Amino acid sequence: MKTSVETVSGVEKRVRVTIPADEVGRKIEEGYAEVRKMVPIRGFRKGKAPMHMVKRLFKDHVEGEVAEQLIKDSVHEAVKENNLRVISTPKFDGGKIAEGEEFAFTVTFEVFPEITAVDYKGLPVVKEKVEIGDAQIDGALSNLRESFANYHSVEDRGAAEGDLLEVNFSSSAEGKAIESGESSSLILGQGMPFGKKFEEELAGAKTGDRKTIEVEYPAEAPNKKYAGKKIAFDVAVNAVKEKRLPEIDEEFVKNFSDIKSMEELRSKMAERLREEGEERSRRGAEEEIRKGLLEKNAFDVPQSLIDRQIVHTIEATANRLASQGVDLKKVNLDFDKMKERFAPGAERTVRVSMLLEAIAKQENIDVPYPEIEAEMKKMAEAAQMDYEKVREIYGDEERLDTLRNRLLERKVMTFLLENAQVKEEVASE
């Protein structure tokens, strides 16, 4: 058997194989002998049927099995000898195997390219400097205050922006009923769920009022029942409520069982803002590292890896929609368009991942099992799960490799940030 490996491109190899006629003949004879021994033929005991009959009955089967095994063995040998990391299904091209003739064929497949990352140290990075002062704390407390807002009925005035309206409504288009006697709550000024025009007609309304409202919706309106139609609403206003916010004082602090004073609340808020700011700063700096790496390192990317990343992204999108209560069976997902839309991002993700792996090799950065174990313990604690349950989840080799790769990329990114030219700047308001 003669094998040679040809480089088609930076990510594609072609294995050329020639197997002499005598070797082909020997393998085929061995195949017939195995079939004769194992397969019962009517009128003969196992292993006793005439060989000419075995060849007549099982010629295609034996030659197919032998060809498949010869291809598998030769490709495996070439891959092993040349340390190739095959990442796609091999494509076979060659003639049909035949007894008494040499068997020549080629097999082409994608491989993980050999990448030597360059210029990855000293990358310029502008990092957000996190500064938390009274203004930021006051703003956060104001947002927190909004979450404790209460709504109280008002009788002495009409509805104004920011008020909560409770309504019953019926809707129709061209005289055909769409909804009847439905109830809904909306806050004037938000435009949800019926749009700004609908809300404008309710401005000034009081409890007990009844209004007829017509709204012409564009074709791209979120509510598909209304999209592209002129909708007539019959609306009964059941309640008009104004928002009232609590005072930020010691009484407000009592909403939090683990906080004893306003000073402690402000301190906790500052700590949270600082953690959020540092996390935002880290993500921004890492993105600049990625951009720098991609600008300085060009290489071919296997299409099969990009395709896998696209599929992963589509699956993640579908899972997110499902978790939000979207019935995927009722959503017309255009997978071809999704593939086209996700392709650039998928290629970028693969490129960055390949570069980080290359840097890990060049810098001898690894993730030993104790670090993986420590991460699983952190995950168990954060999810309030038993550690053994998390270990069980990551007992699958593929999942464990995914976790290890995530930790490895995190370590490499930390290394790159430590070796970057970092300039800190206070974020502009």
C-alpha positions as CSV (number, residue, x, y, z in Angstrom):
1,M,0.0,0.0,0.0
2,K,1.4,3.4,-1.0
3,T,0.0,6.6,0.5
4,S,0.9,10.2,0.1
5,V,-0.6,13.4,1.5
6,E,-1.1,16.4,-0.7
7,T,-1.9,19.9,0.6
8,V,-4.9,21.3,-1.2
9,S,-5.1,24.5,0.9
10,G,-4.2,25.6,4.4
11,V,-7.2,23.7,5.7
12,E,-7.6,20.8,3.2
13,K,-5.6,17.7,2.6
14,R,-5.9,15.0,-0.1
15,V,-4.6,11.5,0.6
16,R,-3.7,9.5,-2.5
17,V,-3.6,5.7,-2.1
18,T,-2.5,3.0,-4.5
19,I,-2.9,-0.7,-3.4
20,P,-1.2,-3.3,-5.6
21,A,-3.3,-5.9,-7.3
22,D,-1.9,-8.8,-5.3
23,E,-2.8,-7.2,-2.0
24,V,-6.3,-6.4,-3.3
25,G,-6.7,-10.0,-4.4
26,R,-5.5,-11.3,-1.0
27,K,-7.9,-9.1,0.9
28,I,-10.9,-10.1,-1.3
29,E,-10.0,-13.8,-0.9
30,E,-9.9,-13.3,2.9
31,G,-13.3,-11.6,2.6
32,Y,-14.8,-14.5,0.7
33,A,-13.4,-17.0,3.2
34,E,-14.9,-15.0,6.1
35,V,-18.3,-15.0,4.4
36,R,-18.1,-18.7,3.6
37,K,-17.3,-19.4,7.3
38,M,-20.0,-17.2,8.8
39,V,-23.0,-17.1,6.4
40,P,-25.3,-20.1,6.0
41,I,-26.0,-21.0,2.4
42,R,-29.0,-23.3,1.6
43,G,-28.0,-26.9,1.0
44,F,-24.6,-26.6,2.7
45,R,-23.2,-26.5,6.2
46,K,-21.4,-23.4,7.3
47,G,-18.0,-23.2,5.7
48,K,-18.7,-26.0,3.2
49,A,-20.3,-24.2,0.3
50,P,-18.2,-24.1,-2.9
51,M,-16.1,-21.0,-3.3
52,H,-17.4,-20.2,-6.8
53,M,-21.0,-20.1,-5.3
54,V,-19.8,-17.8,-2.5
55,K,-18.2,-15.5,-5.0
56,R,-21.3,-15.4,-7.2
57,L,-23.6,-14.7,-4.4
58,F,-21.5,-12.3,-2.4
59,K,-19.2,-10.6,-4.9
60,D,-20.7,-7.0,-4.5
61,H,-20.9,-7.4,-0.7
62,V,-17.3,-8.6,-0.2
63,E,-15.7,-6.1,-2.6
64,G,-17.7,-3.3,-1.0
65,E,-16.6,-4.3,2.5
66,V,-12.9,-4.7,1.4
67,A,-12.9,-1.3,-0.3
68,E,-14.4,0.4,2.7
69,Q,-11.8,-1.3,5.0
70,L,-8.9,-0.5,2.7
71,I,-9.9,3.2,2.5
72,K,-10.4,3.4,6.3
73,D,-7.0,1.8,7.1
74,S,-5.0,3.8,4.6
75,V,-6.6,7.1,5.6
76,H,-6.0,6.3,9.3
77,E,-2.4,5.5,8.6
78,A,-1.8,8.7,6.6
79,V,-3.5,10.8,9.3
80,K,-1.5,9.2,12.0
81,E,1.8,9.5,10.2
82,N,1.3,13.2,9.4
83,N,-0.3,14.2,12.7
84,L,-3.4,15.6,10.9
85,R,-6.4,16.8,12.9
86,V,-9.3,15.8,10.6
87,I,-12.5,17.8,11.2
88,S,-14.7,16.9,8.3
89,T,-16.2,13.7,6.7
90,P,-13.7,12.5,4.0
91,K,-14.8,12.7,0.4
92,F,-13.9,9.6,-1.6
93,D,-12.9,9.8,-5.3
94,G,-11.8,6.7,-7.1
95,G,-12.6,3.6,-9.2
96,K,-14.4,0.5,-8.2
97,I,-12.3,-2.2,-6.5
98,A,-11.8,-5.4,-8.6
99,E,-10.0,-8.6,-8.0
100,G,-6.8,-8.8,-10.0
101,E,-6.5,-5.0,-10.4
102,E,-4.7,-2.4,-8.3
103,F,-7.0,-0.1,-6.3
104,A,-6.3,3.6,-6.6
105,F,-8.3,6.3,-5.0
106,T,-8.1,9.7,-3.3
107,V,-9.7,10.9,-0.1
108,T,-10.1,14.7,0.6
109,F,-11.0,16.2,4.0
110,E,-10.6,19.4,6.0
111,V,-8.0,19.6,8.8
112,F,-7.4,21.9,11.6
113,P,-4.7,24.2,10.3
114,E,-1.3,24.7,11.9
115,I,-1.4,28.2,13.3
116,T,1.4,30.2,14.7
117,A,0.0,33.3,16.3
118,V,2.1,36.5,16.0
119,D,2.2,39.9,17.6
120,Y,-0.2,38.9,20.4
121,K,1.9,40.6,23.1
122,G,1.7,44.3,23.6
123,L,-1.7,44.8,22.0
124,P,-3.0,48.3,22.6
125,V,-6.1,48.3,24.8
126,V,-8.1,51.2,26.1
127,K,-9.7,50.0,29.3
128,E,-12.6,51.8,31.1
129,K,-11.6,53.1,34.5
130,V,-14.3,52.4,37.0
131,E,-15.1,55.4,39.2
132,I,-18.2,55.2,41.4
133,G,-19.3,58.5,43.0
134,D,-22.4,59.9,44.6
135,A,-24.0,60.7,41.3
136,Q,-23.8,57.1,40.1
137,I,-25.1,55.8,43.4
138,D,-28.0,58.3,43.4
139,G,-28.9,57.2,39.9
140,A,-28.8,53.5,40.9
141,L,-31.0,54.2,43.9
142,S,-33.4,56.1,41.7
143,N,-33.7,53.0,39.4
144,L,-34.2,50.9,42.5
145,R,-36.9,53.2,43.7
146,E,-38.8,52.7,40.5
147,S,-39.0,49.0,41.1
148,F,-40.9,49.8,44.4
149,A,-43.4,52.1,42.7
150,N,-47.1,51.7,43.5
151,Y,-50.1,52.7,41.5
152,H,-53.1,54.5,43.1
153,S,-56.5,55.2,41.5
154,V,-57.2,58.9,40.6
155,E,-60.7,60.3,40.1
156,D,-60.0,64.1,39.9
157,R,-58.2,64.2,36.6
158,G,-57.8,62.5,33.2
159,A,-55.1,60.0,32.3
160,A,-51.6,61.5,31.7
161,E,-48.3,60.1,30.6
162,G,-46.9,57.6,33.1
163,D,-50.4,56.6,34.4
164,L,-51.5,53.0,34.5
165,L,-54.7,52.3,32.7
166,E,-56.8,49.1,33.1
167,V,-59.1,48.6,30.2
168,N,-61.5,46.2,28.5
169,F,-61.6,46.2,24.8
170,S,-62.9,44.6,21.6
171,S,-61.2,44.9,18.2
172,S,-62.2,44.4,14.6
173,A,-61.0,44.9,11.1
174,E,-63.3,45.6,8.1
175,G,-66.2,44.6,10.3
176,K,-64.7,41.2,11.3
177,A,-64.2,40.7,15.0
178,I,-60.6,40.0,16.2
179,E,-61.0,40.2,19.9
180,S,-64.0,40.5,22.2
181,G,-64.1,41.6,25.8
182,E,-60.4,41.3,26.4
183,S,-58.7,43.0,29.4
184,S,-55.3,44.7,29.3
185,S,-53.1,47.1,31.4
186,L,-50.9,49.7,29.8
187,I,-48.8,52.6,30.9
188,L,-49.3,55.7,28.8
189,G,-46.2,56.8,27.1
190,Q,-44.6,53.3,26.6
191,G,-46.4,52.5,23.3
192,M,-47.1,48.9,24.4
193,P,-49.0,46.8,23.5
194,F,-51.2,48.9,21.1
195,G,-48.9,51.6,19.9
196,K,-48.5,55.4,20.4
197,K,-51.6,56.3,18.3
198,F,-53.8,54.2,20.5
199,E,-52.5,55.8,23.7
200,E,-52.8,59.3,22.3
201,E,-56.6,58.7,22.0
202,L,-56.7,57.7,25.7
203,A,-54.9,60.8,27.0
204,G,-57.3,62.6,29.3
205,A,-59.6,59.6,29.7
206,K,-61.2,59.0,33.1
207,T,-62.5,55.9,34.9
208,G,-65.8,54.8,33.4
209,D,-65.1,56.4,30.0
210,R,-65.8,54.5,26.8
211,K,-64.0,55.3,23.5
212,T,-63.9,54.1,20.0
213,I,-60.4,54.3,18.6
214,E,-59.1,53.5,15.1
215,V,-55.5,52.7,14.4
216,E,-53.8,51.9,11.1
217,Y,-50.9,49.5,11.8
218,P,-47.9,49.1,9.5
219,A,-47.2,45.7,7.9
220,E,-44.2,45.3,10.2
221,A,-46.3,45.8,13.4
222,P,-45.2,43.3,16.2
223,N,-48.8,42.1,16.7
224,K,-49.4,39.9,13.6
225,K,-53.2,40.1,14.2
226,Y,-53.0,43.9,13.6
227,A,-50.1,44.1,11.1
228,G,-51.1,45.9,7.9
229,K,-54.7,46.5,9.0
230,K,-56.9,49.3,10.1
231,I,-58.2,48.2,13.5
232,A,-61.2,49.6,15.3
233,F,-61.1,49.3,19.1
234,D,-64.1,49.7,21.4
235,V,-62.4,50.5,24.8
236,A,-63.9,50.8,28.3
237,V,-61.6,52.5,30.8
238,N,-61.9,50.6,34.1
239,A,-59.3,52.4,36.1
240,V,-56.8,55.3,35.9
241,K,-53.9,55.0,38.3
242,E,-51.0,57.3,39.0
243,K,-47.5,56.1,39.9
244,R,-46.3,56.9,43.4
245,L,-42.6,56.5,44.3
246,P,-41.4,55.8,47.9
247,E,-39.0,58.3,49.5
248,I,-35.4,57.2,49.7
249,D,-35.1,57.2,53.5
250,E,-34.6,54.9,56.5
251,E,-38.2,53.6,56.0
252,F,-37.2,52.6,52.4
253,V,-34.3,50.6,53.8
254,K,-36.7,48.3,55.7
255,N,-37.5,46.7,52.3
256,F,-34.2,44.9,52.5
257,S,-33.8,42.4,55.4
258,D,-30.0,42.2,55.1
259,I,-29.4,46.0,55.2
260,K,-29.7,48.0,58.4
261,S,-29.1,51.6,57.3
262,M,-29.1,54.1,54.4
263,E,-25.3,54.2,54.7
264,E,-25.1,50.4,54.3
265,L,-27.5,50.5,51.4
266,R,-25.4,53.1,49.6
267,S,-22.3,51.1,50.3
268,K,-23.9,47.9,48.9
269,M,-25.1,49.8,45.8
270,A,-21.5,51.2,45.3
271,E,-20.1,47.7,45.5
272,R,-22.6,46.4,43.0
273,L,-21.9,49.3,40.6
274,R,-18.2,48.7,40.9
275,E,-18.5,45.0,40.1
276,E,-20.7,45.7,37.2
277,G,-18.4,48.4,35.9
278,E,-15.3,46.2,36.2
279,E,-17.1,43.4,34.4
280,R,-18.1,45.8,31.6
281,S,-14.5,47.1,31.5
282,R,-13.1,43.6,31.3
283,R,-15.5,42.6,28.4
284,G,-14.6,45.8,26.6
285,A,-10.9,45.2,27.0
286,E,-11.2,41.5,25.8
287,E,-13.1,42.7,22.7
288,E,-10.2,45.0,21.9
289,I,-7.8,42.1,22.3
290,R,-9.9,40.0,19.9
291,K,-9.9,42.8,17.3
292,G,-6.1,43.2,17.7
293,L,-5.5,39.5,17.2
294,L,-7.7,39.3,14.1
295,E,-6.0,42.3,12.5
296,K,-2.5,40.8,13.0
297,N,-3.2,37.1,12.2
298,A,-4.7,36.0,8.9
299,F,-5.3,32.4,8.0
300,D,-7.8,30.0,6.3
301,V,-10.7,28.7,8.4
302,P,-12.2,25.3,7.8
303,Q,-15.8,25.7,6.5
304,S,-17.0,22.8,8.5
305,L,-16.0,24.6,11.8
306,I,-17.9,27.7,10.6
307,D,-21.0,25.5,9.8
308,R,-20.9,23.9,13.2
309,Q,-20.7,27.3,14.9
310,I,-23.7,28.5,12.8
311,V,-25.7,25.5,13.9
312,H,-24.7,26.1,17.5
313,T,-25.8,29.7,17.2
314,I,-29.2,28.8,15.6
315,E,-29.8,26.2,18.4
316,A,-28.9,28.7,21.1
317,T,-31.3,31.3,19.5
318,A,-34.1,28.7,19.3
319,N,-33.6,27.7,22.9
320,R,-33.7,31.3,24.0
321,L,-36.9,31.9,22.2
322,A,-38.4,28.8,23.7
323,S,-37.4,29.8,27.2
324,Q,-39.2,33.1,26.6
325,G,-42.4,31.2,25.9
326,V,-42.3,31.4,22.1
327,D,-43.9,28.4,20.3
328,L,-41.3,27.6,17.7
329,K,-43.8,25.5,15.8
330,K,-45.8,28.6,15.1
331,V,-42.8,30.8,14.2
332,N,-41.7,30.7,10.6
333,L,-38.0,30.5,11.1
334,D,-36.1,30.8,7.8
335,F,-33.0,28.7,8.4
336,D,-31.3,29.7,5.2
337,K,-31.6,33.4,6.1
338,M,-30.5,32.6,9.6
339,K,-27.4,30.8,8.3
340,E,-26.6,33.7,6.1
341,R,-27.1,36.2,8.9
342,F,-25.0,34.2,11.5
343,A,-22.2,33.3,9.1
344,P,-19.9,36.3,9.6
345,G,-20.2,36.2,13.4
346,A,-19.6,32.4,13.4
347,E,-16.5,32.8,11.3
348,R,-15.2,35.4,13.7
349,T,-15.9,33.3,16.7
350,V,-14.0,30.3,15.2
351,R,-11.1,32.5,14.2
352,V,-10.7,33.9,17.7
353,S,-11.0,30.4,19.3
354,M,-8.4,29.0,17.0
355,L,-6.0,31.9,17.7
356,L,-6.5,31.5,21.5
357,E,-5.8,27.8,21.2
358,A,-2.6,28.5,19.2
359,I,-1.4,31.0,21.8
360,A,-2.1,28.5,24.6
361,K,0.2,26.0,22.9
362,Q,2.9,28.6,22.2
363,E,2.8,29.8,25.8
364,N,2.3,26.3,27.4
365,I,-1.0,27.4,29.0
366,D,-3.1,24.6,30.2
367,V,-6.1,23.8,32.4
368,P,-5.3,20.9,34.8
369,Y,-8.2,18.9,36.2
370,P,-8.1,20.5,39.7
371,E,-9.0,23.9,38.0
372,I,-11.9,22.2,36.1
373,E,-13.0,20.7,39.4
374,A,-12.8,24.0,41.2
375,E,-14.9,25.6,38.4
376,M,-17.6,22.9,38.7
377,K,-17.8,23.5,42.5
378,K,-18.3,27.2,41.9
379,M,-21.0,26.4,39.4
380,A,-22.7,24.1,41.9
381,E,-22.6,26.8,44.6
382,A,-23.9,29.5,42.2
383,A,-26.8,27.3,41.1
384,Q,-27.4,25.9,44.6
385,M,-26.9,22.4,43.3
386,D,-25.2,19.4,44.8
387,Y,-21.6,19.2,43.5
388,E,-22.0,15.5,42.5
389,K,-25.0,16.5,40.3
390,V,-22.8,19.0,38.4
391,R,-20.1,16.4,38.0
392,E,-22.7,14.1,36.6
393,I,-23.7,16.7,34.1
394,Y,-20.1,17.1,32.9
395,G,-19.4,13.4,33.0
396,D,-19.9,13.4,29.3
397,E,-16.5,13.8,27.6
398,E,-17.7,16.3,25.0
399,R,-19.2,18.5,27.7
400,L,-16.1,18.3,29.8
401,D,-14.0,19.3,26.8
402,T,-16.3,22.3,26.2
403,L,-15.9,23.4,29.9
404,R,-12.1,22.9,29.7
405,N,-11.9,24.9,26.4
406,R,-13.9,27.7,28.0
407,L,-11.5,27.9,31.0
408,L,-8.5,27.7,28.7
409,E,-9.7,30.6,26.6
410,R,-10.3,32.6,29.8
411,K,-6.8,31.9,31.0
412,V,-5.3,32.9,27.6
413,M,-7.3,36.1,27.6
414,T,-6.1,36.9,31.1
415,F,-2.5,36.3,29.8
416,L,-3.1,38.6,26.9
417,L,-4.5,41.4,29.0
418,E,-1.5,41.1,31.4
419,N,0.8,41.5,28.4
420,A,-1.1,44.2,26.7
421,Q,-0.4,48.0,26.5
422,V,-3.3,49.0,28.7
423,K,-4.4,52.6,28.8
424,E,-7.2,53.4,31.3
425,E,-9.8,56.1,30.6
426,V,-12.8,57.2,32.5
427,A,-15.9,56.4,30.5
428,S,-17.7,59.4,29.0
429,E,-21.2,60.0,30.3
